[in-house]
Amino acid sequence: MGKPAKRIATYDDVINAPDDKIAEIIEGELVLTPRPATLHSVAIGELLQELGPPFSRGRGGPGGWIILPEPELHLDGHVLVPDVAGWRRETMGTVPRDPPYLTIRPDWVCEVLSPSTERWDRGAKVRLYAQAGVGNAWLVNPLSRTLEVLRLSTDAPSRWASMGVFTEDAKVRAEPFEVFELGLDALWRDVQL
């Protein structure tokens, strides 16, 4: 006897997931991960504070972006929840009121890695973002104090090209926000390791 067919997860599984979990459907599988730990939340909050004024609001920068924490994305049959995502206003002019998720692929995503999510964030999720046509991805690791910057490859569609890995207190001009210098120490300055 072979293995029984694996049940394909549905959106009802996401809706009925425990409140203390982030629910995603990745390649047909319901994936439940813990809500972000404090270290994770600090990095997300600081990143939003750094990018929001120049890119969302146009204060000290070009504006022209909508940047959201933990949006639920429905892309090509997958339900993905990046830690942060951004859309150029040409891609998504306003945030739709309904439904409570977005079907417009973002131009940029950021995943903050943690031991419980890194396998998914580095593996299936970044691959699915590339397949959906997301132009840039950042992988932030607060434990190792690194930022890895990825750009969708023009040579091989649905593949990433690494634009570099930056550490500690580096000052970075990272795509797609290269007009702005981000001091990485802002992402972990208030964190004691």
TORBA-681356 format. One record per residue (C-alpha): residue in three letters; residue number from 1; x, y, z. Coordinates in nm, 2 decimals, always signed. Last residue first. Example, Ala and Ser with C-alpha at 12.3 -4.5 7.8 and 13.67 -1.06 7.14 Angstrom:
TORBA-681356
   residu   num        u        v        w
      SER     2    +1.37    -0.11    +0.71
      ALA     1    +1.23    -0.45    +0.78
//
This chain:
TORBA-681356
   residu   num        u        v        w
      LEU   193    +2.26    +3.94    +2.26
      GLN   192    +2.10    +4.27    +2.38
      VAL   191    +1.88    +4.44    +2.13
      ASP   190    +1.82    +4.81    +2.12
      ARG   189    +2.07    +4.87    +1.84
      TRP   188    +1.95    +4.58    +1.64
      LEU   187    +1.78    +4.71    +1.32
      ALA   186    +1.93    +5.06    +1.36
      ASP   185    +2.28    +4.91    +1.35
      LEU   184    +2.21    +4.84    +0.99
      GLY   183    +2.25    +5.20    +0.89
      LEU   182    +2.03    +5.24    +0.59
      GLU   181    +2.15    +5.49    +0.32
      PHE   180    +1.86    +5.59    +0.10
      VAL   179    +1.87    +5.62    -0.28
      GLU   178    +1.93    +5.24    -0.28
      PHE   177    +1.58    +5.16    -0.17
      PRO   176    +1.52    +4.88    -0.42
      GLU   175    +1.79    +4.77    -0.38
      ALA   174    +2.03    +4.83    -0.09
      ARG   173    +2.23    +5.14    -0.01
      VAL   172    +2.39    +5.00    +0.31
      LYS   171    +2.58    +5.15    +0.60
      ALA   170    +2.73    +4.86    +0.78
      ASP   169    +2.67    +4.83    +1.16
      GLU   168    +2.67    +4.45    +1.20
      THR   167    +2.67    +4.28    +0.86
      PHE   166    +2.60    +4.31    +0.49
      VAL   165    +2.54    +4.02    +0.25
      GLY   164    +2.55    +4.11    -0.12
      MET   163    +2.35    +4.16    -0.44
      SER   162    +2.26    +3.80    -0.46
      ALA   161    +2.08    +3.71    -0.78
      TRP   160    +1.75    +3.54    -0.74
      ARG   159    +1.57    +3.30    -0.98
      SER   158    +1.22    +3.31    -1.12
      PRO   157    +1.35    +3.42    -1.46
      ALA   156    +1.71    +3.33    -1.53
      ASP   155    +1.92    +3.61    -1.69
      THR   154    +1.72    +3.90    -1.55
      SER   153    +1.76    +3.77    -1.20
      LEU   152    +1.52    +3.89    -0.93
      ARG   151    +1.73    +4.08    -0.69
      LEU   150    +1.84    +3.96    -0.35
      VAL   149    +1.99    +4.15    -0.05
      GLU   148    +2.11    +3.97    +0.26
      LEU   147    +2.11    +4.17    +0.58
      THR   146    +2.31    +4.04    +0.87
      ARG   145    +2.31    +4.08    +1.25
      SER   144    +2.38    +3.71    +1.32
      LEU   143    +2.09    +3.68    +1.56
      PRO   142    +1.89    +3.96    +1.39
      ASN   141    +1.89    +3.78    +1.05
      VAL   140    +1.74    +4.00    +0.78
      LEU   139    +1.66    +3.85    +0.44
      TRP   138    +1.57    +4.11    +0.18
      ALA   137    +1.39    +4.04    -0.14
      ASN   136    +1.36    +4.23    -0.46
      GLY   135    +1.16    +4.22    -0.79
      VAL   134    +0.87    +4.00    -0.68
      GLY   133    +0.77    +3.82    -1.00
      ALA   132    +0.54    +3.55    -0.86
      GLN   131    +0.80    +3.28    -0.93
      ALA   130    +1.06    +3.49    -0.74
      TYR   129    +0.83    +3.52    -0.44
      LEU   128    +0.76    +3.14    -0.46
      ARG   127    +1.14    +3.07    -0.44
      VAL   126    +1.18    +3.31    -0.15
      LYS   125    +0.90    +3.13    +0.03
      ALA   124    +1.01    +2.77    -0.05
      GLY   123    +1.36    +2.79    +0.09
      ARG   122    +1.51    +3.09    +0.28
      ASP   121    +1.18    +3.19    +0.46
      TRP   120    +1.06    +2.83    +0.50
      ARG   119    +1.38    +2.69    +0.67
      GLU   118    +1.44    +3.03    +0.84
      THR   117    +1.10    +3.02    +1.02
      SER   116    +1.16    +2.85    +1.36
      PRO   115    +1.52    +2.95    +1.40
      SER   114    +1.44    +3.31    +1.31
      LEU   113    +1.48    +3.51    +0.99
      VAL   112    +1.32    +3.84    +0.92
      GLU   111    +1.17    +3.82    +0.58
      CYS   110    +1.16    +4.13    +0.36
      VAL   109    +0.95    +4.16    +0.05
      TRP   108    +0.98    +4.40    -0.25
      ASP   107    +0.78    +4.48    -0.56
      PRO   106    +0.47    +4.32    -0.41
      ARG   105    +0.24    +4.09    -0.60
      ILE   104    -0.12    +4.21    -0.61
      THR   103    -0.35    +3.95    -0.46
      LEU   102    -0.38    +4.12    -0.12
      TYR   101    -0.56    +3.99    +0.19
      PRO   100    -0.84    +4.11    +0.41
      PRO    99    -1.08    +4.14    +0.11
      ASP    98    -1.17    +4.42    +0.09
      ARG    97    -1.04    +4.78    +0.16
      PRO    96    -0.78    +4.77    -0.12
      VAL    95    -0.46    +4.95    -0.04
      THR    94    -0.40    +5.23    -0.28
      GLY    93    -0.20    +5.28    -0.60
      MET    92    -0.07    +4.93    -0.62
      THR    91    +0.20    +4.86    -0.89
      GLU    90    +0.25    +5.22    -0.99
      ARG    89    +0.25    +5.31    -0.62
      ARG    88    +0.55    +5.09    -0.57
      TRP    87    +0.46    +4.81    -0.35
      GLY    86    +0.63    +4.70    -0.03
      ALA    85    +0.63    +4.40    +0.20
      VAL    84    +0.73    +4.34    +0.56
      ASP    83    +0.74    +4.02    +0.76
      PRO    82    +0.62    +3.82    +0.46
      VAL    81    +0.29    +3.63    +0.50
      LEU    80    +0.23    +3.39    +0.21
      VAL    79    -0.09    +3.22    +0.10
      HIS    78    -0.02    +3.02    -0.21
      GLY    77    -0.25    +2.96    -0.51
      ASP    76    -0.05    +3.18    -0.75
      LEU    75    -0.01    +3.46    -0.50
      HIS    74    -0.25    +3.53    -0.21
      LEU    73    -0.06    +3.77    +0.01
      GLU    72    -0.13    +3.83    +0.38
      PRO    71    +0.04    +4.15    +0.48
      GLU    70    +0.29    +4.12    +0.77
      PRO    69    +0.39    +4.48    +0.80
      LEU    68    +0.31    +4.71    +0.51
      ILE    67    +0.50    +4.95    +0.29
      ILE    66    +0.32    +5.15    +0.02
      TRP    65    +0.58    +5.33    -0.19
      GLY    64    +0.61    +5.65    -0.40
      GLY    63    +0.81    +5.86    -0.15
      PRO    62    +1.14    +6.00    -0.29
      GLY    61    +1.33    +6.06    +0.04
      GLY    60    +1.37    +6.29    +0.33
      ARG    59    +1.00    +6.28    +0.41
      GLY    58    +0.83    +6.11    +0.11
      ARG    57    +0.57    +5.95    +0.32
      SER    56    +0.60    +5.58    +0.23
      PHE    55    +0.96    +5.60    +0.10
      PRO    54    +1.15    +5.85    +0.31
      PRO    53    +0.94    +5.83    +0.63
      GLY    52    +0.85    +5.46    +0.62
      LEU    51    +1.19    +5.31    +0.55
      GLU    50    +1.37    +5.36    +0.88
      GLN    49    +1.06    +5.33    +1.10
      LEU    48    +0.95    +5.02    +0.92
      LEU    47    +1.30    +4.87    +0.95
      GLU    46    +1.30    +4.95    +1.32
      GLY    45    +0.96    +4.78    +1.38
      ILE    44    +1.06    +4.47    +1.18
      ALA    43    +1.40    +4.43    +1.36
      VAL    42    +1.24    +4.49    +1.70
      SER    41    +0.97    +4.23    +1.62
      HIS    40    +1.22    +3.96    +1.54
      LEU    39    +1.41    +4.02    +1.87
      THR    38    +1.08    +4.01    +2.06
      ALA    37    +0.96    +3.68    +1.91
      PRO    36    +0.74    +3.68    +1.60
      ARG    35    +0.42    +3.48    +1.62
      PRO    34    +0.49    +3.11    +1.60
      THR    33    +0.47    +2.93    +1.27
      LEU    32    +0.19    +2.73    +1.11
      VAL    31    +0.24    +2.59    +0.76
      LEU    30    -0.07    +2.45    +0.58
      GLU    29    +0.07    +2.26    +0.28
      GLY    28    -0.05    +2.31    -0.08
      GLU    27    +0.29    +2.45    -0.20
      ILE    26    +0.30    +2.69    +0.09
      ILE    25    -0.03    +2.78    +0.26
      GLU    24    +0.04    +3.02    +0.54
      ALA    23    -0.08    +3.05    +0.90
      ILE    22    +0.09    +3.28    +1.15
      LYS    21    +0.03    +3.13    +1.49
      ASP    20    -0.09    +3.26    +1.83
      ASP    19    -0.45    +3.30    +1.70
      PRO    18    -0.48    +2.93    +1.62
      ALA    17    -0.56    +2.85    +1.26
      ASN    16    -0.93    +2.85    +1.16
      ILE    15    -0.90    +3.12    +0.89
      VAL    14    -0.58    +2.96    +0.75
      ASP    13    -0.75    +2.62    +0.73
      ASP    12    -1.05    +2.77    +0.57
      TYR    11    -0.82    +2.90    +0.30
      THR    10    -0.76    +2.55    +0.20
      ALA     9    -0.48    +2.30    +0.26
      ILE     8    -0.43    +2.01    +0.02
      ARG     7    -0.46    +1.67    +0.19
      LYS     6    -0.17    +1.44    +0.12
      ALA     5    -0.27    +1.13    -0.07
      PRO     4    -0.24    +0.82    +0.14
      LYS     3    +0.11    +0.65    +0.13
      GLY     2    +0.13    +0.35    -0.09
      MET     1    +0.00    +0.00    +0.00
//
